[in-house]
Amino acid sequence: MKTSSVASRQPNPCILLVDDNRNGLIARRAVLEEEGYQVHLASDGEEALKLFLAGRYDVVVTDYRMPRMDGIELIAQMRQARPEVSALLLSGFVEPLGLNEKNTGADAIVAKNSHEVQNLLRAVSRLLNRRARNGRPAPRKPVTSQRLPPKARAAAR
């Protein structure tokens, strides 16, 4: 399904997709590329940070739970380098952990569920449209200045 948005009229927006689950990476890449996006893949936070610092990405889509560096830590480090980065966090634990934009530092949160594909495409399009309208999104506070709710902190350990 093609979206008719400002973002889809831009020449091939570039997305950095991060997930330690290879099958998830391949499936999401296929969906995003079908919409006309350029997609670069990283299998963990450290690899993603290297790619991010070396390149330019319109949106970063990252999984929450990954070894060594989770998605929240990755977003925080990316925001230190480029506060204007558009970040989308994916998680199968959105509800149980109380994850939201305020306590994760992400611009959008998408739950891994039966509506993930539609919600992912809608969120990416919204972030790209916001970027196109405003030039660049307003810089956000680094996630280190925000705290997860107690349930989320306990589950992340």
N, C-alpha and C positions, 0 to 999 in steps of 0.2 A: 504494500500500500504506500503510495507516494504521498508525501505531505506537501501541500502548497503553501509554503511559508517563505518569509524573507530569507531564512537560513538556507532553504533548499535551492534558492536562486543564486546563492553565493557559489563561487567556484570551489567545489569539493572541500568543505570544512574538514579539518583533521582532528581525529579523536584518538586519545591514548586510552586503551582499554587494559585494565589490570585485574587479573584473577589468578589464583594459584591452581584453579581447576581448569585443566586443558580443554575439557569438553565445553565448559561454560564459555571460555574464550572463543573457541571456534564457532559455537552457535551464535553468540552475540556479534561477533565479527561479521558473519554472514548476513545477519539481519541489518546491521548498520551499513554494510557495503551495498546491500540491495537498495538502500535509500540514497545512495550516491556519496556517502561519506568515505574519506580516506581513513583507514584504521591501522594504527600501530599497536602491537601487542607486547605486554610485559607479564611475566609469570609470577612476579613478586614485587614488593614495594621498593626494594633496593634497585632492581633493574629498571623499574618505572621512573624512579627519581633520576637515574642517569640519563634515560631517554628524554625526560622532561627538561632537564637542564641543558641538554645538547640541541633541543629542537623547539619548535613552536606548535602548540596545540590549542585548538579552539575550545575543547572540552576534555576533561579527564574523567573517565568512568572507572571507579575502583570498587572492588569487593571490600567488605568490611573485615571479615575474618581471614587473615593470611598469616603464615609463619613469619617470625622476626620483626615485621613491621605491618601493623594493621592499616586499614584504609584511613582511619582518623589520623594516625601518625603521618601517613603519606601526605594527606591533604595539608596538615600543619606545616610540614617541611616544604611543600610546594608553595604554600602561601608566604613563607618566609622569603623565598626567592622571587616570587611574582604574586603579590597580593591580589591581583586582578583575575587570576585563573578561575575558570568556571569548573566546579567540581561536582560530580554526581556520585553518591555512595549507594552501592547495592548491598542488600543483606537479606538473609532469610530470617533474621531476628529483629526486624524493625519494631514490631509490637511488643514482644516480650522484654526487649531491652530499653524500650522507650526512646529509640533513636529518632532524632529530628534535626532540622537544619541548625538550630541554635546550639545543641550540645555536641554536634559533630564537626561543625565548621563547613559542612557541605552546602552547596546552593540548592540541591535537590536530593531527596532520598527515594529510592525505588525498592520495594519489597520483591524478593524472589518468590513469586507465586504464579498462579495461572494467568494473571494479567500483566506479568512482567514485560513482555515484548511491547504491548501497547503503551504501557507506562514509561518504559525506557525511551521509546521513540518520541513520545509526547514531551518528556522532560528534556531530552537532548534538543529537540526543536525549540522549546521554550527558552532554554539557555542561549542558544545561538541567536534567536530572534532578539532577546534582550541585549545581547552583545552588539547586534547589527543596529538596533535603534539607538543605543547609548554610546556607541563606539566601543566602550569597554565597561564591564560591570564595576560598580564601586568596590574598592578594596574592602575586604572583610577582615575582622580581627583574627589573628592566628588562633587556631583551635586550642592552643595551650592555655589561653586565657579563659577557656570555658571548661566546665566540668560535666562529666557524664553523671546521670542519676545513679544512686547507689546500686540498683539492680544491674545496670549496664557495666559498672566498674567491676562488680563481683564476677559477672559472666565473662568478661574479657580476660580475666586472669587465668 
